[in-house]
Structures are given as C-alpha cells and as structure tokens.
Amino acid sequence: MGLRSAIAARFSRAPEKGTAGGPREGKSAMGGGTLLFAGLDLAGGGGERSYEALARDGFMRNPVVHRSVRLVAENVAAVPLVLYEGGREVEAHPLIDLLREPDGNADGIGLLERVCGHLMLAGNAYIEAVTLEGRPRALHVLRPDRMRLLEGRDGWPEAYEYRVGSAVRRIAAGGEPSALLHLKMFHPLSDGTGFAPLAAAAQALDLHNTAARWNRSLIENSARPSGALIYKPGEGGNLSPDQFDRLKTELEAGYAGAARAGRPMLLEGGLDWKAMGLTPRDMDFMEARNGAARDIALAFGVPPMLLGIPGDATYANYQEANRAFLRLTVLPMLGRLTGAIGGWLAGHFGERALRLGFDLDRVEGLSAEREALWSRVGAAGFLDENEKREAVGYGRREGREA
C-alpha cells in the first residue's frame, strides 16, 4: 500500500451530513462516487469577508494595501529568471520562452505580478497550462474567487470548478502532469486552500479606512469639529419647531461644507455660537491610523519606511529597509514561485532535470551584498574555480578544476 493510500485509509471517515461546520455532500460528475465540496474561505473563518470584499476595501480603496501589494509583486516580477539543467545554465529552451510570453495578453512580468497579487489578497493563485501536441503553449492566471476546490472523502483534492457567470468548467486535480498549478499560502485551518495576508490585517484595514472617512467628513464640515449654536432668550423659553427647522436649514445651506469654510456667521438676537476643539482623545485617532497602516505593512512584509508611514525608526536608513524587504519578503516569495512553477513546467516538458531560478546579480538593491560575497569568495585560496563559481550561484565549467 502506498503512502497516500495508507493516509487515505487512516482518515477515510468523512463528517456526517448536516454536521455543524462539516462540508456539504454532492454527487460527483467524474466517475461517480460522492465528493465533499470545500468552499473557498479566503478570510479564514465563517462569517468573514469574501475575497471580493477584501480586494475592494483593500487593494482598490486603501493606499497602504495597494502600494504594499504592488511593491511585492513588481519587485518579484522584476528579477530575471534563469533556467538550469543540473548545474548548467540553459540559455535557450521552450520553457523559458513560454515564461517570457505566456499568452497573447501579457508578458512574463505581468504573469508573475498577477500570481503574487492573488497570493497576497486571496492566499491562493491558479495557473492553467494550455497544451497542444503534448507541450504547453500558453499559461493563464485564473481568478481565485471563481475557483472552487472539490475534495474527496479522503480529503485529497479531486477536481477544481472554475465558474464565469453561468458557465462552469471542471479541471481535474492531480495527474502527471497536471493542467492546473495551485499555489497557496499556509493556512492553519485548511488543507486545500491558503490564507491571505490581507485577511490577517482585516481589522487594521477597517480602522485605516474608517479614519480616512472621518477625515473626509471633517473636511466637509468646515475642516473642524462642529460647534454648538446656543439659544439665550431674554425672558426664557425655547425655539418653536418652525424656528428650529428654519435655523437648521439655514446653517446647512450657508455654512456647512469645505467650500463655505471660514464664512462669517450672522446670528439673530439670543443666539450664540460656541466652537468645539479637538480633545487629546480625538487627536489619538491620527496615531491609531498610522498604527493601522504599520500593521497592514507588517502583514505584507513591507517595511513601513518604504511606504512613507511616520513614526517608524526600525531601520537606520532607507537602503537598509530596502535590503531587508528584498531579503525577507521578495526573495522568499520568488523562491516559492520559481520552485513551484519550474517543477510543474519541467514535468510538462518531460525534463525533470530542469530547474527554474533567478539571477541575484541583477537585483540592484542587493548589489552591495553581492559585491562583498564576490570579494570573499575571490580571496578564498582554498577553493578552486568551479567551487568559487558554485559558491556565487554559477554552474561548473567543464574541464576546469583549478
């Protein structure tokens, strides 16, 4: 019995129908049997927002999220890719040509940007290979909110459903090689789907967006908190309902809004205006907004200094923050993508010895570190030429041992 069969037999019992929190059961259209439908829970828990809601409130409406996602995606896509066969660099191959021109709508940079964006906003990214005559001819990035994973009773993925409007297309999972590559971030509560960094920063996102709306409302109300209009009649009494409504209408028509800020107020007898200033507690919302921005940047692995967020002095200077961003965020993401995509495409081409990597020497932000590495390796007299080449990421040169 194989490893997968042994694990499947060990965990073969599925949740009962109608069990709270258990998947829904439905009939499979692929060879009969029963499938457990696992919905795409992008926010990591029941009752939380969907991918579309997170994308709209985050990437499309929040500048911190928008810039963080773009920083990661654009830096990952800007690093040149290199194909290796064993330890030797391959300069020309259909695999690298396919990655440079994956389809007619985008180049290789655009493909990697979309994959990174989906991973950070949804926790999942899907790439489909279109094959012709047994070879992949095009690569398409599929939207994660349109995808649904279908799991069998043993918990292993059996198929994916991709829905566009009323049209549903089913893509088989597994196979050698698989037509679909599913990339996902780690999710502690799901085996089949990933957890989005933006979902972890959802509360900070709400706080930041709410503070922005508060600022806008403040500007629309004469750029200061509203004051109090006090009625002081000479002999006591109150305003009649008609007088109160007329006064309220005149205030809104003549003095509310940023365009009317600073306009002098003309008051009748018995009326007095008392302006209200911001209390120290009211002023704390600015720091709360900056703190929410730092939490969002932290979730995406972007140093706040690179986003212009005030109050952060973690790094001594901008160059140090940029190097930390490249080392701790961009390169790990790039390593994940090149390993998964390279291994997947190598199976399609039937050449398992192929390995997709990237050229660190062309990453401008790491030039100082690379120069120091070259100097140390070049001065190491106990290494021969091929060992030095391997130490800096190059393949061995045939026929040269010393």
C-alpha positions in Angstrom: 0.0 0.0 0.0 1.4 3.4 -1.0 1.8 6.3 1.4 -1.2 8.2 0.0 -3.4 5.1 0.2 -2.3 4.5 3.8 -3.1 8.0 4.8 -6.4 7.9 3.0 -7.4 4.7 4.7 -6.4 6.1 8.1 -8.6 9.2 7.6 -11.4 7.8 5.5 -14.3 8.8 7.8 -16.0 12.0 6.4 -18.1 14.4 8.5 -21.8 13.4 8.8 -24.3 15.2 6.6 -25.7 18.2 8.4 -22.9 18.3 11.0 -22.1 21.8 12.1 -19.0 23.0 10.3 -18.8 20.0 8.0 -18.6 20.2 4.2 -21.7 19.7 2.1 -22.1 16.5 0.2 -22.9 16.3 -3.5 -22.7 13.8 -6.4 -19.5 13.8 -8.5 -19.8 14.1 -12.3 -16.3 12.5 -12.6 -16.6 8.7 -12.5 -19.4 8.5 -9.8 -18.9 8.5 -6.1 -19.5 11.2 -3.6 -17.5 14.4 -3.3 -17.2 16.8 -0.3 -17.5 20.4 -1.6 -15.0 22.6 0.2 -15.9 26.3 -0.4 -13.2 28.9 -0.8 -13.0 30.6 2.6 -10.5 33.3 1.8 -10.8 35.2 5.1 -10.0 32.2 7.2 -13.3 31.7 9.0 -17.0 31.6 8.8 -18.8 34.9 8.6 -15.8 36.9 7.5 -15.5 38.8 4.3 -15.0 37.3 0.9 -12.1 37.8 -1.5 -14.1 40.4 -3.5 -14.8 42.4 -0.3 -11.2 42.3 0.8 -10.0 43.2 -2.7 -12.4 46.2 -3.0 -11.9 47.5 0.6 -8.2 46.8 0.5 -6.4 47.0 -2.9 -8.9 49.2 -4.6 -9.7 51.6 -1.8 -6.8 51.6 0.6 -3.5 53.2 -0.5 -1.3 51.3 2.0 -2.6 47.9 0.8 -2.4 49.0 -2.8 1.2 50.1 -2.5 2.2 47.1 -0.4 0.9 44.6 -2.9 2.4 46.5 -5.8 5.8 46.7 -4.1 6.0 43.0 -3.5 4.5 42.0 -6.9 6.6 44.4 -9.0 9.9 43.5 -7.2 9.3 39.8 -7.6 8.4 40.1 -11.3 11.4 42.4 -12.0 14.1 39.8 -11.0 15.3 38.0 -14.2 14.6 34.3 -14.3 17.3 31.7 -15.2 16.8 28.1 -16.3 19.3 25.4 -15.1 19.7 21.8 -16.2 21.6 20.2 -13.4 24.2 22.7 -12.5 24.5 24.2 -16.0 22.6 27.3 -17.1 20.4 26.8 -20.2 20.3 29.9 -22.4 17.6 28.8 -24.8 14.7 26.4 -24.1 10.9 26.4 -24.9 10.2 26.6 -21.1 11.9 29.9 -20.7 10.4 31.2 -23.9 6.9 30.2 -22.6 7.5 32.2 -19.4 8.6 35.2 -21.3 5.5 35.1 -23.5 2.9 33.1 -21.6 -0.1 34.3 -23.6 -1.2 37.0 -26.0 -2.5 39.4 -23.3 0.5 39.7 -21.0 4.3 39.0 -20.8 6.1 37.1 -18.1 6.3 40.1 -15.8 2.6 40.5 -15.9 2.0 36.8 -15.2 4.2 36.9 -12.0 2.6 40.2 -10.9 -0.9 38.6 -11.1 0.2 35.5 -9.3 1.8 37.5 -6.5 -1.3 39.8 -6.2 -3.7 36.8 -5.9 -1.5 35.2 -3.3 -1.4 38.3 -1.1 -5.1 39.2 -1.5 -6.6 35.7 -1.6 -3.9 33.3 -0.3 -4.4 31.3 -3.4 -3.2 31.6 -7.0 -4.0 29.3 -10.0 -2.1 28.9 -13.3 -3.6 26.8 -16.1 -1.5 25.4 -18.9 -3.0 25.1 -22.4 -1.3 22.2 -24.2 -1.0 21.4 -27.9 0.6 18.3 -29.2 1.7 17.3 -25.7 3.5 20.6 -25.0 2.3 23.7 -23.0 1.7 26.6 -25.4 0.1 29.2 -23.1 -0.3 29.9 -19.4 -3.3 31.6 -17.9 -3.7 33.0 -14.4 -7.2 32.2 -13.1 -9.1 34.4 -10.6 -9.3 32.7 -7.2 -12.8 33.9 -6.4 -14.1 32.0 -9.4 -12.4 28.8 -8.3 -13.9 26.1 -6.0 -11.9 23.1 -4.7 -13.7 19.7 -4.7 -12.3 17.2 -2.2 -13.0 13.5 -1.9 -13.9 11.7 1.2 -10.2 11.1 1.9 -9.6 14.8 2.0 -7.4 14.9 -1.2 -8.3 17.3 -4.0 -10.1 15.6 -6.9 -11.1 18.5 -9.1 -11.5 22.2 -9.4 -14.5 24.1 -10.7 -14.0 27.4 -12.4 -17.1 29.5 -12.8 -17.6 32.5 -15.1 -21.1 33.7 -14.9 -23.3 30.7 -15.6 -20.6 28.7 -17.3 -18.8 26.1 -15.2 -15.6 24.3 -16.2 -14.2 21.4 -14.3 -10.4 20.8 -14.2 -9.1 17.5 -12.8 -6.7 17.7 -9.9 -3.5 15.7 -9.9 -2.3 13.7 -12.9 1.1 13.7 -14.4 1.5 16.4 -15.4 -1.5 18.4 -14.0 -3.1 21.0 -16.2 -3.6 23.3 -13.2 -1.0 24.6 -10.7 -2.4 25.7 -7.4 -0.2 27.9 -5.3 -1.2 28.7 -1.8 0.0 30.4 1.4 0.0 28.4 4.6 -3.5 28.1 6.2 -3.6 26.6 9.8 -7.3 25.6 9.4 -7.5 24.4 5.8 -5.7 21.6 3.9 -6.8 22.7 0.5 -6.8 26.5 0.4 -4.4 29.2 1.6 -4.7 32.1 4.0 -4.3 35.7 2.7 -2.0 38.2 4.4 -4.7 40.8 3.9 -7.2 38.7 5.9 -4.8 38.8 8.9 -4.8 42.6 8.6 -8.6 42.9 8.2 -9.1 44.8 11.5 -6.3 47.2 10.7 -7.7 47.7 7.3 -11.1 48.6 8.8 -9.5 51.1 11.2 -7.5 52.8 8.5 -10.5 53.1 6.1 -12.7 54.4 8.9 -10.1 57.0 9.9 -9.9 58.1 6.2 -13.7 58.5 6.1 -13.6 60.5 9.4 -11.0 62.9 7.9 -13.2 63.4 4.8 -16.2 64.1 6.9 -14.2 66.6 9.0 -13.1 68.5 5.8 -16.7 68.5 4.5 -17.8 70.1 7.8 -15.7 73.3 7.5 -12.5 71.4 8.3 -13.1 71.4 12.0 -15.4 69.7 14.5 -18.9 71.1 14.7 -19.7 73.7 17.3 -22.9 74.4 19.3 -25.4 77.0 18.5 -26.9 78.2 21.9 -30.2 80.0 22.2 -30.4 82.5 25.0 -33.7 84.3 25.0 -34.0 87.3 27.2 -37.0 86.0 29.2 -36.6 82.3 29.0 -38.4 79.9 26.6 -37.4 77.7 23.7 -37.4 78.0 19.9 -40.6 76.9 18.3 -40.5 73.8 15.9 -40.7 76.1 12.9 -37.9 78.3 14.1 -35.7 75.3 14.9 -36.2 73.8 11.4 -35.6 77.2 9.7 -32.4 77.7 11.7 -31.1 74.2 10.9 -31.8 74.6 7.2 -30.0 78.0 7.1 -26.9 76.5 8.9 -26.7 73.6 6.5 -27.2 75.7 3.4 -25.0 78.6 4.3 -22.2 77.3 6.5 -21.7 73.6 6.0 -19.0 72.1 3.7 -15.4 72.8 2.8 -16.4 75.4 0.2 -18.0 77.6 2.9 -15.2 77.2 5.5 -14.4 80.5 7.3 -17.6 82.3 6.2 -18.7 84.7 9.0 -21.9 83.7 10.7 -24.7 86.2 11.1 -26.7 85.5 14.2 -30.0 86.9 15.4 -30.8 88.1 18.9 -30.5 85.4 21.5 -28.2 83.1 19.5 -24.5 82.4 20.4 -22.0 80.1 18.7 -19.6 78.1 20.8 -16.8 76.3 18.8 -15.6 72.9 19.9 -12.0 71.9 19.6 -10.3 68.6 19.3 -9.6 66.9 22.7 -6.4 64.9 23.2 -8.5 61.7 22.9 -9.8 63.0 19.5 -6.2 63.6 18.4 -5.2 60.0 19.2 -7.0 58.8 16.1 -4.1 60.0 13.9 -1.7 57.7 15.8 -4.2 54.9 15.6 -4.4 55.4 11.8 -0.6 55.3 11.5 -0.5 52.2 13.7 -3.1 50.5 11.5 -1.0 51.4 8.5 2.0 49.8 10.1 0.0 46.6 10.9 -1.0 46.4 7.2 2.6 46.8 6.1 3.7 44.2 8.6 1.2 41.6 7.3 2.6 42.0 3.8 6.2 42.1 4.9 6.9 45.6 3.7 9.0 48.0 6.0 6.8 51.0 6.9 9.7 53.3 6.0 9.3 52.3 2.3 5.6 53.4 2.4 6.3 56.8 4.0 4.5 55.9 7.2 5.6 58.3 10.0 6.8 57.2 13.4 8.8 54.1 12.4 12.5 54.1 13.1 13.2 50.3 12.9 15.8 50.7 10.2 18.7 53.1 10.2 18.1 54.3 6.7 16.1 53.7 3.5 18.7 51.4 1.9 18.8 49.1 5.0 15.0 48.9 4.9 15.1 48.1 1.2 17.6 45.4 1.7 15.5 43.9 4.5 12.5 44.0 2.2 14.3 42.2 -0.6 15.9 39.6 1.7 12.9 38.8 3.9 9.9 39.2 1.6 10.8 39.4 -2.1 13.4 36.6 -2.4 11.3 34.0 -0.3 8.3 34.7 -2.5 10.4 34.5 -5.6 11.9 31.2 -4.4 8.5 29.8 -3.8 7.2 30.7 -7.2 10.2 29.6 -9.2 10.4 26.3 -7.4 6.7 25.5 -7.9 6.3 26.8 -11.5 9.7 25.4 -12.6 8.9 21.9 -11.3 5.4 22.0 -12.8 6.5 23.0 -16.2 9.5 20.7 -16.2 7.0 17.8 -15.8 5.1 19.1 -18.8 8.2 19.1 -20.9 9.3 15.7 -19.6 12.6 17.0 -18.4 12.8 16.6 -14.6 16.4 17.8 -14.5 15.3 21.4 -15.4 15.2 23.9 -12.5 14.0 27.4 -12.6 16.0 30.0 -10.6 16.8 33.7 -10.7 19.8 36.0 -11.1 20.7 37.8 -7.9 23.5 39.7 -9.6 20.9 41.8 -11.4 18.9 42.8 -8.3 20.0 46.4 -7.8 19.1 46.6 -4.2 21.5 43.7 -3.3 24.5 44.9 -5.3 26.5 45.8 -2.2 25.9 42.4 -0.6 26.8 40.6 -3.9 30.0 42.6 -4.3 31.0 41.7 -0.7 30.3 38.0 -1.5 32.3 38.1 -4.7 35.3 39.6 -2.8 35.2 37.0 -0.1 34.9 34.1 -2.5 37.6 35.5 -4.8 40.0 35.8 -1.9 39.4 32.2 -0.8 42.6 30.5 -1.9 41.4 27.0 -0.7 38.6 26.9 -3.3 39.2 26.0 -7.0 37.5 27.9 -9.8 34.4 25.6 -10.1 33.9 25.7 -6.3 34.0 29.5 -6.4 31.5 29.5 -9.3 29.1 27.3 -7.4 29.5 29.5 -4.2 28.3 32.6 -6.1 25.4 30.7 -7.9 27.0 29.8 -11.2 27.4 26.3 -12.7 30.6 24.4 -13.0 32.8 25.0 -16.1 33.7 21.7 -17.8 37.3 20.9 -18.0 38.4 23.4 -15.3 39.3 22.1 -11.9 41.8 24.7 -10.6 
